[in-house]
Amino acid sequence: MKPVSDLVQRFAAFADRQGMFANGHRVGVAVSGGADSVCLLHVLRELAPSRQLCLTVLHLDHNLRGEESRADAEFVRSLAASLDLPAIVRQATLAPGNLEQAGRDARCAFFHSLIESGVIDRVALGHTRRDQAETVLFRFLRGAGTAGLSGIRPVTTDGIIRPLLETGRDEIEAWLRARNIPWREDSSNASRAFARNRLRHELLPQLAREWNPRIEETLAHTADWAQAEEAFWQSELPEPGPILDIPALRRLPTAAARRVIRRALEQVKGDLRSIDFAHVESVLALARSPQGHGAVDLPGLEAVRSFDHIRVSTSHSKPQPYRFPLSPPGPWSPAPGPPSPIYLELIEKTETSPLSDYVYNGVMGCLDWGRLSGSLVLRNWEPGDRFQPVGSTGPRKLKSFFQSARIPVWERAQWPVLVDGASIVWTRRFGAAAEAAAGDSTRVILRIRELTAPAASPPKSESGSGGSASIRQ
C-alpha cells in the first residue's frame, strides 16, 4: 500500500491528467456518508483553495433503510456544516423492481438536474479502483466486449468526474484513520442479495487468494487499456445514425462493423443497458445474410432489414396513420402527416400552352381538375392499394412498385397517396394516375409538389393563377 501522505498529490495529478476541472469550477461532491465519498470530500476541500474550487455537498436519500437512511442524511448535513460547505440534500422514492438500477437512475437524474440548471459545473463521485475492478469483472461475466470492459469513465461528457478512480479502498480507509475522520457503513453493502456485493465479498477475494493477489489492479488496468482502444475507434468511425448501409457495413473489418452497430443501438436506445455480444452479432448476421429482408428483436429495440439497409428503432416507435380531406384551393396550413410538405395548386391553363409549360421538375404531378370529383383525401399508403400510373398498361399493387423501386419497408407506412373517392390519383415518386392525369386539353390543372424541406409560406404559382393548399409534417 502506498503511503497515505501522498494520496492528495496523486489525487490531484490524476484529476489534472484527466482534465476533471478548471480553476473556479463549481463542483458538487456526491457524499453518501461512506468512506469513499467522505475521503473525496476532504481531499477536494484540501485542493479547493489552490484550484479556486467552489464546493457543494450533494446527498440523495433513497428512503430504503428507514432510520439508517435518515441518519446517513443527517451525518452528511453535519459533515458539510463542520467544513463550512453548503449542502443540497434531497429524497427520492424508488420504483419497485431492480433497486440497484433504480437508485443509480435517481442519482443520475439528481446530479444532471443540478448541472443542467447551472447550479454546478461538475459532479464528483467517489468511485474507486475497487469499483472499477468490480465493474469490469461484472461486465466480463455478462459477455461484454471491449467497450463494456472499458468500465467506469473518469470523466464523462455530461459533467461527471471520478477523482478516486485510481485509488484503492485500503488507501482511503488508512488515510481517513490517520486523520481520525469518521464515516458511516451502509448495512446494505453486506447483503448478498445484490450481485455487486457477491462479487465484492465472495468472487474477488477468491480470485485474489487463488489466482492473482493483484486482481483488483489487473482489472483496473484492463479498463484503462479498453478505454484507450475505444477512444481510438470513436475517432476513426463515423456516426452511423439509425439506418445502417449494408454494403458499407460489409466492407468494414468485423471489429469496426461491430462497433458501428453498437453505436447505432446506443444512439437509438439512449444507452446500452441489456445489450450484449449476442445482440450485436444478430444485427451483423442480418447484414451478412443473402436475404434482402428480415428483423431481429433486441432489448427495447428492433432492427429491420429492407434491401440494402437496416433500420434500428425503438420497439414502440410505430408510425401513425393520417388522413386529411382537401378542398383546393385553400390556405396554406401545417398539419402532422407525411414526412415532407405537399403543396396543391389550381392553375388556369391557356388553350395554346403545352402541359410542359406547367411541369418543371420530376417530382411534380399534374392532374386534370375536371376529371376529379373534388372530394380529395391525402392519406398514407395502405396494404392492398392499387394504382395505374401514366404509361402503365393496367393497375398494380403499390407494394409491387415499392419492391421494384427498392423502397424500404419503414418508408412505406407513411407514403403519401392522394385519393379521389376510392381511386388513387397521385402518389409520391410514381406520379399521377393515368385516369386523372392532365393533358394538353386540360383547362384547370391541379399541380402537386412535394418539397424535401418545410417552407415558411406556400409557393407562388409560376403559370396562371389560383390559390394553394398545403399539408406538411
N, C-alpha and C positions, 0 to 999 in steps of 0.2 A: 504494500500500500504506500502511495506517495505521501510525503509529509503534509500534514494538514495545513501548514503555514503557507504553502504556495497555491492553495486551492483558488483563492481570489485572483491571483495572477493568471493562472491557467484558464479560469472562467473568462476573464477579460480578453485574453488572447484569442480564445475560441470565438467569442462574440465579435471581436474585430475582424477576424479572418472570414467570418460568415456575413459580415455587414449587417448585424442584427439591429443596430440602432445608430442614429446620428445624434450629435450634441443637441440638446434642447428637446429631444423627443419626450412626449408624454407616454409613459409606459404603465400599463395596467399589469399588476402582478397577481396571477391566479393563486390564491392561497387556500388550501383545503384544511390546513392545520397539521398535516403530516410532515415528516422530517424533510422530504424533498422540497416542498413548497416553502416551508419556513426557512430552510437554508437559502433558497433562491431569493427570498425577500431580503434577508440580512446581507447577502453578498451584493445584491443590486443597490442596497442602501449605502454600502461602503463605497461603491463605484459612482453613485449618483452625483456627488459634488464635482468630481473631476470631469464627468461627462455631461454635466448640466441636465441631468435627467429629472423629470418630474414624475414621481411615483404615486400610483393609486392602488390600494389593495382591493382585490375582487374576490368575492366568495358567493357561490350559489348553493343554497341549502336545498337538497333534493327531498327532504322530509321522508327519508326511507328508514331511519333508525330512531325515530321518536326523540326522546330526551337527549340521546347521544348526539344526534344531528344538531339539535338546538345548542348543545354545549359546544360543539365544534364552531358554530357560527359566532357564539359569544367569545370563544377563545380568539378567533380571528379579529373580531372587533377590538378586543382588549390589546391584542398584539399591535394592530395598526395604531391605536391610541398611544401605546407606550413608545412607538417610534415616531410619533407626531406626524402620521400619514393619514390622508383621507381614505375612507373605505366605502365601497359600494357592496352591500350585502342584499341579496335577493333570494326569494324562494321559488321553487318550481314543483309542479305536480306532474309526475311522470305517468305516461300511458302504460297500461298493463302490457306484458309481453317480455321482450328482451330488455331487462332493466339496465344492463351494461350499456347497450347501444342507445337506449332512451336517455340515459344520463349523459353520454357523450354528445348526443344531439342537442340536449338542453343547454349544456355548457357552451357548445359552439354558437348556438343562437344568442346566448347572453353576451359572449365576447364580441361577436360580429356586430351586434346591435350597437355596442359602445364605440367600435371603430367607425362604423358607417355614420353614426350620428356626430362624429367629430370630437367626442369626449376624450378619446385617447388615440395615439398613433400606432401603438404596438401592444400586444398582449403576450406576456412572458409566462410560459408554462414550465412546470418543474419536472418534465420527463428526464430520466437519467439513462445511463448506459444499460442498466438492467432492463428498463422499459424497452429500450431498443432491441436488446437481445430477445426478450420475450416476444416482441412483435415479429421479428424475423423468423424465429422458430415456429410461432403460431401460423404464420402465412406459409412457411415451407410445408408444414404438415397438412395444410389445406390445398396444396398444389399450386402455389403462386409461382409465376415466372420471375424474371429479373426485376421487372418493375415493382412487383409486390415485395421482393426481397430487399428493395431499397429502404423499406421500413419507414421510420418516422423522419420527416424532414426537419433540419434545424431551423430553417426559415421558409415560410410559405408566402405566396404572392398576396394573400389576404391579410397579412399583418401579424401572423402568429410566429413567435420566436421561442426557442428552447435552449437557453444558455447552458444547461447542465447535461446536455446530451452526451458529452464525453466523460462525464464524472460518474464514478462508481458509488453505489449506495453506502458501502462501508466507509468511504472517504467522507461522505456527507454526515453520517452519524458521528464519526470521530471528530469532525470539525465542530459540530454542534455541542458535543460533550466537552470539548476542550474550552468552550466559551460558556458553559453552563446555560445553554439556550434550550428551553423545553419545547416539546412538540407533542402532538396527540397521535394515538394509534387508532386507525379505523378498524373496528371489530370485523367488518365485512371482508377485510383483506385476508382474513384467515379462513373464510368459508370455502370449502372445496366445491360448492355448487357452481362457482364461476370458473370457466375454462382457464382464464388467465391465472387464477390462483393455483390451479392444479399444475400449470406449467412452472409457476414461481416456486411452489413449495415441494413439488414432487419430481417433475421431469428434469428441470435444470440442475437441481442438486445431484440427481442420479448421474446425469451426463458429466458433471464436474468430478464426481467421485470415481466413476468407472471408465471414462473416456478422455476427457480433456479438462484439466483443472482451470484452464483459462477460457472455458467455453463462452462466457459472457463477452469477453473481449473479442474472441474469434467471430461471434455472431455480429457484434457491432462493426467489425472490420468488413464483414460481408455486406452490411448495409452501405458502408462508405463506398465500397467497390461498385455496388449496384447503382448507387446514386450517380456516380461519375459516368457509368455506362448509359444510364437513362438521360443524363444531361446531353451527352453526345447525340443520342438518337433524336432527342427533342429538337436539336438544332439542325439535324440533317433531313428530317421528314417533314413534308408539308401537312397543313391541317386538312384532314380528309373530308370533313363535313358529314352529313347524314347519308349521302349517296356515294357508294364506292364504285369506281370504274374497274370492271373486272379485267379487261386486257392490261391495264396499268398495274393492277394488283398482281397479276400472274407474272409480270416481268420482274417484280421485286424478289430479292432473296427471301427465303422463308422467315428469317429473323425480322426483316423490315416489314414484310407483309403482316406478320402477327402484331407488330406494334401499331401499324396503321389501323388495323381492325380494332385493336384495343382502344386506341384513341377515339375512334368513331363511336364506339359503345359508350365511352365515358362522356363524350360531348352530348350525346342524346340523353343519356340517363342522368347525368349530373354527378355521378360517382361510379365506382367500380365495385360497389358492395355486392357480394354474392356472385360476381363474375370470376370464373376460374379458367384454367387452361382448356378444359373440355369445351367451354362455350366459345372461346376464340377459335379453336380448331374446327368447330362445327360451321362457323361462318367461312373459314378458309376452305373447308371441303365444299361448301356451297359454291364458292367462286371457282373452284377447280373442276367441278362436275361438268361433264359434257352436255347435260341437260340445261336448257335455257330458262328453266323456271324452278321454283322450289321455295321453301321457307323453313326457318328454324325458330323455335321458341327459346327465349333467354329470360333470365330473371328480370322482370319488369320491361322487357323489350321483345321485339320480334325483328328478324332480318328476312326480307323478302327479295328473291331474285326475279328479275324480269329481263330477258335477253342479256345485254352486257353490263347490267348494273345491279347492285344490291342496295336496297334502301333499309336503313336502320331507323326504327321508330318506336315510340313507347307503345305498350300494349293497348292503351286506352285511347290512342290518337286516331280515332275513326273519323273519316270525312262526313260532314253533314250535308244531306241533300238540300237543294234550293229550288225554288220555283217562283218566278216573277212575271206577273201579267204586264204586257207592254202595250201602250197605245201611242205610237209615234204619230206626229211629232209631239214633243213634250219637254219639260225642263230637264236639265242635267241634274241627276241626284245620285249620290253614292249609296250603295247597299251591299250587304255581305253576299257572297256567292262565288262566281268564277274567279280564278286567280289573277286576271288582268282586266283592265277596263274594256268594255264593249260599247261602242257608240253606234247609234242608229240615226240615220238622216234621211229625210224625204227630200228628193231633188226633182224639180221640174226639168224634163229633158226636151230639148228642142227637136223638131222633126228632122232637121238636116244633120244633127250631130251624131256621129257613131258612138256606140257604147264605150269604145276605148277612151273617149274623152273624159269619162267619169270613173275610170279604173286606172289607178296609177301605181299600184303595187300588188304583190302576190298574196297579201293577207287580207284582201278586201273582197267582200261578197256583194253582189248587186242582185236584188230581187225585183220582180215586176209587181209594183204595188197593186195594180189592177187585178192580178191573179190571186191576191190574198184576201181572206175574209176579214182581216183586220183584228181578229182575236188572237194575238200573238202571245206566246209564253216563252220565256227563257228559262231553261232548267238544265240540270245535269243529265249526263247520259245514264240510261237505264238498260240493264240486260234485256236483250230482245229487240232493241231499237233497230229499225231498218231504214235504209237511206239509199237514194239513187242520185249520185252527183251528175253534173253536166258531162256528157260524153260516155256515160256508162250505159250498157245495154239493158240493165234491169236493176232492181233494188237488191241490196245485200245487207247483211247484218253489219252494224257499225263495228262489232267486235272483229270481223274479218279485215276491215280497213285498219283497225288498230294493229292487228298482227302483221299485216303487210308493211305498215309504216314503222313497225317495231316501237310502238308506244308502250312504255312501261305500265304495268297494271295499276300502280299507285296514282298515275296521272289520269286514268280513265274515269274514276268515280266522280271527279269534279269537271269532266269535259263538257263544255257548254254546247247545247243544241238549241236552236230556235224552232219552235213548232207553231204551225198554223192549224188549229183544231187538233186533229190526230196525226197530222203529217209533219215530218221533219223537213223544213225548208232551207235550213243552213246549219252547218256545224263547223267548229274550228278546224282549220287546216284543209278540210276536204271540200269546203266552199258551199255554193248554192246547189239546191236540188234542181234537177232538170225541169220538173213540172212548174217551178216558181221562178226560174232564173230570168233575169232581164235580158232583153234582146234589142235589136235596132228599132223595132216597132214600139218599144215601151215608151210610155209618156211620163209616168212618175216612177222614179227609182227609189227603192228602199236600200240605201247603201249601209253596209255593216263593216265596221272597222274594229279590230281588236288590237289594243296597244299593249306593249310589253311593260309599260310603267304608268302609274296613275298620272292624270293631268289635272291641273287646277281648274280648268273650265272646259266646256265642250269644244271640239274642233269646229272651225268655221267651214262652211260648205265652200268647196273650191269651184263648183259649177252650179248654176241655178240658184235656187233659194229654198228655204224651209227651215223648220226647227229641228231639234235633235233630242233624243232620249239616251241616257247612258246608264249602264249597270256596272258597278265596279265593286271589288272586294274592299 
